[in-house]
């Protein structure tokens, strides 16, 4: 988990707004067990965080496509973490 967080430069931050869920791609830094987001000081994301601090954060890395004999015949290898 930590290796993926250290390696990837972009994650997805999901917040809650009055209109429903809102997800944003963000640059971040994983340092000494904490995640730091790059952000402006205002905007929809900041307004949502001020109204409700509950969030979900996802980092993922897409791997190769894989052919297989069941279902639609193709799948995708990937790694992901939701810290």
Backbone as XML, in Angstrom:
<?xml version="1.0"?>
<chain id="A" units="angstrom">
  <residue number="1" name="UNK">
    <atom name="N" x="0.814" y="-1.175" z="0.000"/>
    <atom name="CA" x="0.000" y="0.000" z="0.000"/>
    <atom name="C" x="0.868" y="1.254" z="0.000"/>
  </residue>
  <residue number="2" name="UNK">
    <atom name="N" x="1.833" y="1.303" z="0.892"/>
    <atom name="CA" x="2.682" y="2.492" z="0.978"/>
    <atom name="C" x="3.516" y="2.690" z="-0.281"/>
  </residue>
  <residue number="3" name="UNK">
    <atom name="N" x="3.990" y="1.607" z="-0.883"/>
    <atom name="CA" x="4.774" y="1.736" z="-2.114"/>
    <atom name="C" x="3.942" y="2.344" z="-3.234"/>
  </residue>
  <residue number="4" name="UNK">
    <atom name="N" x="2.693" y="1.940" z="-3.349"/>
    <atom name="CA" x="1.817" y="2.509" z="-4.365"/>
    <atom name="C" x="1.558" y="3.987" z="-4.077"/>
  </residue>
  <residue number="5" name="UNK">
    <atom name="N" x="1.306" y="4.329" z="-2.829"/>
    <atom name="CA" x="1.090" y="5.731" z="-2.458"/>
    <atom name="C" x="2.333" y="6.585" z="-2.716"/>
  </residue>
  <residue number="6" name="UNK">
    <atom name="N" x="3.499" y="6.021" z="-2.491"/>
    <atom name="CA" x="4.745" y="6.767" z="-2.730"/>
    <atom name="C" x="5.035" y="6.934" z="-4.215"/>
  </residue>
  <residue number="7" name="UNK">
    <atom name="N" x="4.646" y="5.964" z="-5.028"/>
    <atom name="CA" x="5.003" y="5.950" z="-6.448"/>
    <atom name="C" x="4.081" y="6.786" z="-7.329"/>
  </residue>
  <residue number="8" name="UNK">
    <atom name="N" x="2.801" y="6.789" z="-7.038"/>
    <atom name="CA" x="1.844" y="7.432" z="-7.934"/>
    <atom name="C" x="1.737" y="8.940" z="-7.650"/>
  </residue>
  <residue number="9" name="UNK">
    <atom name="N" x="1.652" y="9.767" z="-8.699"/>
    <atom name="CA" x="1.609" y="11.211" z="-8.502"/>
    <atom name="C" x="0.201" y="11.795" z="-8.366"/>
  </residue>
  <residue number="10" name="UNK">
    <atom name="N" x="-0.821" y="11.028" z="-8.775"/>
    <atom name="CA" x="-2.186" y="11.554" z="-8.784"/>
    <atom name="C" x="-3.125" y="10.565" z="-8.107"/>
  </residue>
  <residue number="11" name="UNK">
    <atom name="N" x="-4.019" y="11.087" z="-7.299"/>
    <atom name="CA" x="-5.062" y="10.289" z="-6.677"/>
    <atom name="C" x="-6.405" y="10.950" z="-6.905"/>
  </residue>
  <residue number="12" name="UNK">
    <atom name="N" x="-7.460" y="10.335" z="-6.437"/>
    <atom name="CA" x="-8.806" y="10.870" z="-6.588"/>
    <atom name="C" x="-9.409" y="11.083" z="-5.211"/>
  </residue>
  <residue number="13" name="UNK">
    <atom name="N" x="-9.825" y="12.303" z="-4.970"/>
    <atom name="CA" x="-10.410" y="12.699" z="-3.701"/>
    <atom name="C" x="-11.914" y="12.856" z="-3.889"/>
  </residue>
  <residue number="14" name="UNK">
    <atom name="N" x="-12.697" y="12.106" z="-3.135"/>
    <atom name="CA" x="-14.150" y="12.201" z="-3.205"/>
    <atom name="C" x="-14.671" y="12.928" z="-1.973"/>
  </residue>
  <residue number="15" name="UNK">
    <atom name="N" x="-15.509" y="13.917" z="-2.214"/>
    <atom name="CA" x="-16.128" y="14.696" z="-1.142"/>
    <atom name="C" x="-17.634" y="14.663" z="-1.341"/>
  </residue>
  <residue number="16" name="UNK">
    <atom name="N" x="-18.360" y="15.154" z="-0.343"/>
    <atom name="CA" x="-19.813" y="15.210" z="-0.420"/>
    <atom name="C" x="-20.254" y="16.655" z="-0.544"/>
  </residue>
  <residue number="17" name="UNK">
    <atom name="N" x="-21.129" y="16.919" z="-1.514"/>
    <atom name="CA" x="-21.697" y="18.257" z="-1.681"/>
    <atom name="C" x="-23.209" y="18.177" z="-1.508"/>
  </residue>
  <residue number="18" name="UNK">
    <atom name="N" x="-23.869" y="19.318" z="-1.496"/>
    <atom name="CA" x="-25.330" y="19.332" z="-1.417"/>
    <atom name="C" x="-25.950" y="18.609" z="-2.607"/>
  </residue>
  <residue number="19" name="UNK">
    <atom name="N" x="-25.259" y="18.636" z="-3.746"/>
    <atom name="CA" x="-25.766" y="18.000" z="-4.960"/>
    <atom name="C" x="-25.412" y="16.522" z="-5.045"/>
  </residue>
  <residue number="20" name="UNK">
    <atom name="N" x="-24.606" y="16.016" z="-4.110"/>
    <atom name="CA" x="-24.199" y="14.615" z="-4.110"/>
    <atom name="C" x="-22.690" y="14.479" z="-4.147"/>
  </residue>
  <residue number="21" name="UNK">
    <atom name="N" x="-22.193" y="13.274" z="-4.417"/>
    <atom name="CA" x="-20.741" y="13.040" z="-4.433"/>
    <atom name="C" x="-20.041" y="13.862" z="-5.517"/>
  </residue>
  <residue number="22" name="UNK">
    <atom name="N" x="-18.805" y="14.242" z="-5.228"/>
    <atom name="CA" x="-17.978" y="15.006" z="-6.156"/>
    <atom name="C" x="-16.566" y="14.452" z="-6.035"/>
  </residue>
  <residue number="23" name="UNK">
    <atom name="N" x="-15.976" y="14.037" z="-7.154"/>
    <atom name="CA" x="-14.638" y="13.446" z="-7.119"/>
    <atom name="C" x="-13.685" y="14.273" z="-7.974"/>
  </residue>
  <residue number="24" name="UNK">
    <atom name="N" x="-12.478" y="14.461" z="-7.461"/>
    <atom name="CA" x="-11.499" y="15.334" z="-8.084"/>
    <atom name="C" x="-10.159" y="14.616" z="-8.161"/>
  </residue>
  <residue number="25" name="UNK">
    <atom name="N" x="-9.494" y="14.685" z="-9.312"/>
    <atom name="CA" x="-8.117" y="14.190" z="-9.413"/>
    <atom name="C" x="-7.210" y="15.239" z="-8.771"/>
  </residue>
  <residue number="26" name="UNK">
    <atom name="N" x="-6.324" y="14.797" z="-7.866"/>
    <atom name="CA" x="-5.448" y="15.724" z="-7.151"/>
    <atom name="C" x="-4.010" y="15.213" z="-7.122"/>
  </residue>
  <residue number="27" name="UNK">
    <atom name="N" x="-3.081" y="16.152" z="-7.177"/>
    <atom name="CA" x="-1.688" y="15.824" z="-6.888"/>
    <atom name="C" x="-1.568" y="15.714" z="-5.383"/>
  </residue>
  <residue number="28" name="UNK">
    <atom name="N" x="-0.734" y="14.806" z="-4.920"/>
    <atom name="CA" x="-0.590" y="14.610" z="-3.486"/>
    <atom name="C" x="0.837" y="14.156" z="-3.181"/>
  </residue>
  <residue number="29" name="UNK">
    <atom name="N" x="1.170" y="14.174" z="-1.920"/>
    <atom name="CA" x="2.446" y="13.669" z="-1.428"/>
    <atom name="C" x="2.156" y="12.746" z="-0.262"/>
  </residue>
  <residue number="30" name="UNK">
    <atom name="N" x="2.714" y="11.546" z="-0.300"/>
    <atom name="CA" x="2.627" y="10.624" z="0.825"/>
    <atom name="C" x="3.963" y="10.701" z="1.543"/>
  </residue>
  <residue number="31" name="UNK">
    <atom name="N" x="3.948" y="11.179" z="2.792"/>
    <atom name="CA" x="5.186" y="11.413" z="3.526"/>
    <atom name="C" x="4.988" y="11.040" z="4.980"/>
  </residue>
  <residue number="32" name="UNK">
    <atom name="N" x="5.836" y="10.134" z="5.471"/>
    <atom name="CA" x="5.820" y="9.701" z="6.871"/>
    <atom name="C" x="4.426" y="9.302" z="7.337"/>
  </residue>
  <residue number="33" name="UNK">
    <atom name="N" x="3.723" y="8.534" z="6.494"/>
    <atom name="CA" x="2.425" y="8.001" z="6.867"/>
    <atom name="C" x="1.243" y="8.932" z="6.688"/>
  </residue>
  <residue number="34" name="UNK">
    <atom name="N" x="1.488" y="10.143" z="6.196"/>
    <atom name="CA" x="0.402" y="11.104" z="5.984"/>
    <atom name="C" x="0.286" y="11.451" z="4.506"/>
  </residue>
  <residue number="35" name="UNK">
    <atom name="N" x="-0.913" y="11.840" z="4.097"/>
    <atom name="CA" x="-1.172" y="12.251" z="2.723"/>
    <atom name="C" x="-1.434" y="13.747" z="2.714"/>
  </residue>
  <residue number="36" name="UNK">
    <atom name="N" x="-0.688" y="14.476" z="1.860"/>
    <atom name="CA" x="-0.836" y="15.913" z="1.716"/>
    <atom name="C" x="-1.328" y="16.210" z="0.306"/>
  </residue>
  <residue number="37" name="UNK">
    <atom name="N" x="-2.384" y="17.028" z="0.199"/>
    <atom name="CA" x="-2.963" y="17.362" z="-1.089"/>
    <atom name="C" x="-2.500" y="18.736" z="-1.550"/>
  </residue>
  <residue number="38" name="UNK">
    <atom name="N" x="-2.287" y="18.841" z="-2.835"/>
    <atom name="CA" x="-2.048" y="20.147" z="-3.441"/>
    <atom name="C" x="-3.406" y="20.746" z="-3.762"/>
  </residue>
  <residue number="39" name="UNK">
    <atom name="N" x="-3.632" y="21.990" z="-3.381"/>
    <atom name="CA" x="-4.947" y="22.576" z="-3.598"/>
    <atom name="C" x="-4.884" y="24.095" z="-3.580"/>
  </residue>
  <residue number="40" name="UNK">
    <atom name="N" x="-5.826" y="24.690" z="-4.289"/>
    <atom name="CA" x="-6.055" y="26.121" z="-4.155"/>
    <atom name="C" x="-6.742" y="26.386" z="-2.823"/>
  </residue>
  <residue number="41" name="UNK">
    <atom name="N" x="-6.901" y="27.649" z="-2.491"/>
    <atom name="CA" x="-7.495" y="28.015" z="-1.204"/>
    <atom name="C" x="-9.003" y="28.169" z="-1.257"/>
  </residue>
  <residue number="42" name="UNK">
    <atom name="N" x="-9.574" y="28.114" z="-2.461"/>
    <atom name="CA" x="-11.026" y="28.240" z="-2.585"/>
    <atom name="C" x="-11.504" y="27.366" z="-3.737"/>
  </residue>
  <residue number="43" name="UNK">
    <atom name="N" x="-12.808" y="27.216" z="-3.835"/>
    <atom name="CA" x="-13.409" y="26.419" z="-4.894"/>
    <atom name="C" x="-14.363" y="25.387" z="-4.333"/>
  </residue>
  <residue number="44" name="UNK">
    <atom name="N" x="-14.943" y="24.618" z="-5.230"/>
    <atom name="CA" x="-15.968" y="23.637" z="-4.861"/>
    <atom name="C" x="-15.441" y="22.594" z="-3.873"/>
  </residue>
  <residue number="45" name="UNK">
    <atom name="N" x="-14.215" y="22.119" z="-4.092"/>
    <atom name="CA" x="-13.620" y="21.113" z="-3.208"/>
    <atom name="C" x="-13.467" y="21.661" z="-1.784"/>
  </residue>
  <residue number="46" name="UNK">
    <atom name="N" x="-12.946" y="22.869" z="-1.669"/>
    <atom name="CA" x="-12.737" y="23.478" z="-0.345"/>
    <atom name="C" x="-14.076" y="23.731" z="0.344"/>
  </residue>
  <residue number="47" name="UNK">
    <atom name="N" x="-15.056" y="24.221" z="-0.413"/>
    <atom name="CA" x="-16.386" y="24.445" z="0.159"/>
    <atom name="C" x="-16.979" y="23.132" z="0.678"/>
  </residue>
  <residue number="48" name="UNK">
    <atom name="N" x="-16.813" y="22.061" z="-0.088"/>
    <atom name="CA" x="-17.329" y="20.759" z="0.340"/>
    <atom name="C" x="-16.620" y="20.276" z="1.600"/>
  </residue>
  <residue number="49" name="UNK">
    <atom name="N" x="-15.310" y="20.439" z="1.664"/>
    <atom name="CA" x="-14.546" y="20.014" z="2.841"/>
    <atom name="C" x="-14.921" y="20.815" z="4.084"/>
  </residue>
  <residue number="50" name="UNK">
    <atom name="N" x="-15.205" y="22.100" z="3.907"/>
    <atom name="CA" x="-15.607" y="22.916" z="5.045"/>
    <atom name="C" x="-16.988" y="22.511" z="5.564"/>
  </residue>
  <residue number="51" name="UNK">
    <atom name="N" x="-17.855" y="22.074" z="4.661"/>
    <atom name="CA" x="-19.208" y="21.673" z="5.053"/>
    <atom name="C" x="-19.243" y="20.260" z="5.642"/>
  </residue>
  <residue number="52" name="UNK">
    <atom name="N" x="-18.364" y="19.378" z="5.147"/>
    <atom name="CA" x="-18.359" y="17.980" z="5.598"/>
    <atom name="C" x="-16.958" y="17.426" z="5.378"/>
  </residue>
  <residue number="53" name="UNK">
    <atom name="N" x="-16.230" y="17.179" z="6.433"/>
    <atom name="CA" x="-14.823" y="16.773" z="6.324"/>
    <atom name="C" x="-14.635" y="15.297" z="5.974"/>
  </residue>
  <residue number="54" name="UNK">
    <atom name="N" x="-15.722" y="14.529" z="5.870"/>
    <atom name="CA" x="-15.586" y="13.115" z="5.490"/>
    <atom name="C" x="-15.219" y="13.023" z="4.015"/>
  </residue>
  <residue number="55" name="UNK">
    <atom name="N" x="-14.183" y="12.240" z="3.721"/>
    <atom name="CA" x="-13.706" y="12.080" z="2.356"/>
    <atom name="C" x="-13.365" y="10.617" z="2.078"/>
  </residue>
  <residue number="56" name="UNK">
    <atom name="N" x="-13.151" y="10.323" z="0.816"/>
    <atom name="CA" x="-12.588" y="9.047" z="0.393"/>
    <atom name="C" x="-11.472" y="9.389" z="-0.584"/>
  </residue>
  <residue number="57" name="UNK">
    <atom name="N" x="-10.349" y="8.679" z="-0.486"/>
    <atom name="CA" x="-9.205" y="8.936" z="-1.353"/>
    <atom name="C" x="-8.794" y="7.626" z="-1.998"/>
  </residue>
  <residue number="58" name="UNK">
    <atom name="N" x="-8.581" y="7.656" z="-3.305"/>
    <atom name="CA" x="-8.224" y="6.464" z="-4.066"/>
    <atom name="C" x="-6.988" y="6.734" z="-4.904"/>
  </residue>
  <residue number="59" name="UNK">
    <atom name="N" x="-6.062" y="5.793" z="-4.873"/>
    <atom name="CA" x="-4.901" y="5.803" z="-5.771"/>
    <atom name="C" x="-4.917" y="4.463" z="-6.494"/>
  </residue>
  <residue number="60" name="UNK">
    <atom name="N" x="-4.736" y="4.517" z="-7.822"/>
    <atom name="CA" x="-4.731" y="3.270" z="-8.576"/>
    <atom name="C" x="-3.668" y="3.296" z="-9.666"/>
  </residue>
  <residue number="61" name="UNK">
    <atom name="N" x="-3.291" y="2.096" z="-10.073"/>
    <atom name="CA" x="-2.295" y="1.920" z="-11.126"/>
    <atom name="C" x="-2.809" y="0.836" z="-12.066"/>
  </residue>
  <residue number="62" name="UNK">
    <atom name="N" x="-2.974" y="1.190" z="-13.324"/>
    <atom name="CA" x="-3.491" y="0.250" z="-14.313"/>
    <atom name="C" x="-2.351" y="-0.610" z="-14.841"/>
  </residue>
  <residue number="63" name="UNK">
    <atom name="N" x="-2.597" y="-1.896" z="-14.902"/>
    <atom name="CA" x="-1.629" y="-2.847" z="-15.443"/>
    <atom name="C" x="-2.084" y="-3.348" z="-16.801"/>
  </residue>
  <residue number="64" name="UNK">
    <atom name="N" x="-1.576" y="-4.477" z="-17.228"/>
    <atom name="CA" x="-1.901" y="-4.993" z="-18.558"/>
    <atom name="C" x="-3.310" y="-5.589" z="-18.648"/>
  </residue>
  <residue number="65" name="UNK">
    <atom name="N" x="-3.846" y="-5.584" z="-19.848"/>
    <atom name="CA" x="-5.096" y="-6.296" z="-20.121"/>
    <atom name="C" x="-4.790" y="-7.789" z="-20.139"/>
  </residue>
  <residue number="66" name="UNK">
    <atom name="N" x="-5.764" y="-8.591" z="-19.713"/>
    <atom name="CA" x="-5.582" y="-10.034" z="-19.622"/>
    <atom name="C" x="-6.736" y="-10.721" z="-20.363"/>
  </residue>
  <residue number="67" name="UNK">
    <atom name="N" x="-6.419" y="-11.647" z="-21.247"/>
    <atom name="CA" x="-7.438" y="-12.437" z="-21.922"/>
    <atom name="C" x="-7.778" y="-13.639" z="-21.057"/>
  </residue>
  <residue number="68" name="UNK">
    <atom name="N" x="-9.058" y="-13.999" z="-20.999"/>
    <atom name="CA" x="-9.474" y="-15.174" z="-20.251"/>
    <atom name="C" x="-10.693" y="-15.803" z="-20.897"/>
  </residue>
  <residue number="69" name="UNK">
    <atom name="N" x="-11.018" y="-17.007" z="-20.492"/>
    <atom name="CA" x="-12.033" y="-17.810" z="-21.171"/>
    <atom name="C" x="-13.459" y="-17.578" z="-20.677"/>
  </residue>
  <residue number="70" name="UNK">
    <atom name="N" x="-13.663" y="-16.771" z="-19.665"/>
    <atom name="CA" x="-15.002" y="-16.585" z="-19.108"/>
    <atom name="C" x="-15.437" y="-15.137" z="-19.272"/>
  </residue>
  <residue number="71" name="UNK">
    <atom name="N" x="-16.711" y="-14.893" z="-19.102"/>
    <atom name="CA" x="-17.233" y="-13.532" z="-19.156"/>
    <atom name="C" x="-17.055" y="-12.922" z="-20.538"/>
  </residue>
  <residue number="72" name="UNK">
    <atom name="N" x="-16.594" y="-11.703" z="-20.583"/>
    <atom name="CA" x="-16.440" y="-11.007" z="-21.860"/>
    <atom name="C" x="-15.134" y="-11.364" z="-22.559"/>
  </residue>
  <residue number="73" name="UNK">
    <atom name="N" x="-14.276" y="-12.148" z="-21.923"/>
    <atom name="CA" x="-13.051" y="-12.620" z="-22.551"/>
    <atom name="C" x="-11.841" y="-11.741" z="-22.314"/>
  </residue>
  <residue number="74" name="UNK">
    <atom name="N" x="-12.011" y="-10.616" z="-21.612"/>
    <atom name="CA" x="-10.871" y="-9.749" z="-21.323"/>
    <atom name="C" x="-11.076" y="-9.142" z="-19.935"/>
  </residue>
  <residue number="75" name="UNK">
    <atom name="N" x="-10.001" y="-8.903" z="-19.262"/>
    <atom name="CA" x="-10.048" y="-8.285" z="-17.951"/>
    <atom name="C" x="-8.865" y="-7.339" z="-17.847"/>
  </residue>
  <residue number="76" name="UNK">
    <atom name="N" x="-8.742" y="-6.666" z="-16.739"/>
    <atom name="CA" x="-7.670" y="-5.690" z="-16.529"/>
    <atom name="C" x="-7.004" y="-5.968" z="-15.191"/>
  </residue>
  <residue number="77" name="UNK">
    <atom name="N" x="-5.695" y="-5.992" z="-15.192"/>
    <atom name="CA" x="-4.937" y="-6.097" z="-13.951"/>
    <atom name="C" x="-4.713" y="-4.679" z="-13.441"/>
  </residue>
  <residue number="78" name="UNK">
    <atom name="N" x="-4.908" y="-4.455" z="-12.162"/>
    <atom name="CA" x="-4.642" y="-3.146" z="-11.586"/>
    <atom name="C" x="-4.346" y="-3.278" z="-10.103"/>
  </residue>
  <residue number="79" name="UNK">
    <atom name="N" x="-3.752" y="-2.246" z="-9.574"/>
    <atom name="CA" x="-3.522" y="-2.150" z="-8.138"/>
    <atom name="C" x="-4.264" y="-0.901" z="-7.665"/>
  </residue>
  <residue number="80" name="UNK">
    <atom name="N" x="-4.805" y="-0.949" z="-6.463"/>
    <atom name="CA" x="-5.457" y="0.237" z="-5.924"/>
    <atom name="C" x="-5.374" y="0.213" z="-4.413"/>
  </residue>
  <residue number="81" name="UNK">
    <atom name="N" x="-5.486" y="1.409" z="-3.839"/>
    <atom name="CA" x="-5.497" y="1.539" z="-2.390"/>
    <atom name="C" x="-6.465" y="2.662" z="-2.022"/>
  </residue>
  <residue number="82" name="UNK">
    <atom name="N" x="-7.243" y="2.391" z="-0.986"/>
    <atom name="CA" x="-8.105" y="3.415" z="-0.402"/>
    <atom name="C" x="-7.688" y="3.502" z="1.067"/>
  </residue>
  <residue number="83" name="UNK">
    <atom name="N" x="-6.765" y="4.423" z="1.365"/>
    <atom name="CA" x="-6.241" y="4.483" z="2.742"/>
    <atom name="C" x="-7.270" y="4.983" z="3.745"/>
  </residue>
</chain>
